[in-house]
């Protein structure tokens, strides 16, 4: 759009066109607006010249909008509403709400609980836009430390080495080894040794870290690996018998109960993975109101438990 159009097409001129359309004539609109008709006509001709279109059909005594005029008024009215919304949003942001809050959520975290928290957050009608990023392993913390997220939920790596990060424990996730009932190891004697696991494909969640090689958990060197982007995909792959692996107990248990997965005891130590939630350290009390709300929810033991123990199903 050239500058001439921008200068001519202002909220005020859209309002003028709307008034002429509503009152039916230039003279009536001028009386309502408290201006002389010639001044109003001049302003509208400026817009027509800038756009190189006719906005009003002047063949009759009534000021009737042309199709181009109708489209301008329709879109202009929408833009005015958006401007009002922006103004309202800016005022609310000035009261301490962040324009946007980004959450990095590890794929081991219950999707059901996260969505329930989002629902409660939106019920406040905040001006803050919410953005979710699904991450895995060291990528969950990296999203925070790289500035791509404001809050990380489900950090499985000790964040204490990062001076810019503040964290609190979320809890511990119990992982169990589970396979489909038609998997070759489903009928194997227990405990299953590493030597027994080695010939069979393992399903692993890819580390979402952007820099470096990331980390892997519970894999054997030289074992065939099927890598998937998140825990839900890992569950789906294991339900199909595409490989075996460790799953969060809360996620596997419903499928074990229905016979779609078989839990197998392995010759390894019990896997209880401590996870935390973390956010960027700021001057005490200066967190935005959206982040404060989320941190308050995470202070609740019931919320922390639900994030680690609720089935993903919705």
Secondary structure, DSSP 8 states (H G I E B T S, - for coil): --HHHHHHS-HHHHHHHHHHHHHSSHHHHHHHHTS-HHHHHHHHHHHHHHHTS--EETTSSS-EE-HHHHHHHHHHHHHHHHHHHHHHHHHHHTTT--SEEEEEEETTS-HHHHHHHHHHHHTT--S-EEEEEEE-THHHHHHHHTTS-SEEEEE-S-GGG-TTEEEEEEEEEEEEEEE-TTSTTTT--SSB-HHHHHTS-EEEE----SSS-----S--TT--EEEESSHHHHHHHHHTTS-BEEEEHHHHHHHHHTTSSEEE-BSS--EEEEEEEEEE--STT-S-HHHHHHHHHHT-HHHHHHHHHS-S--
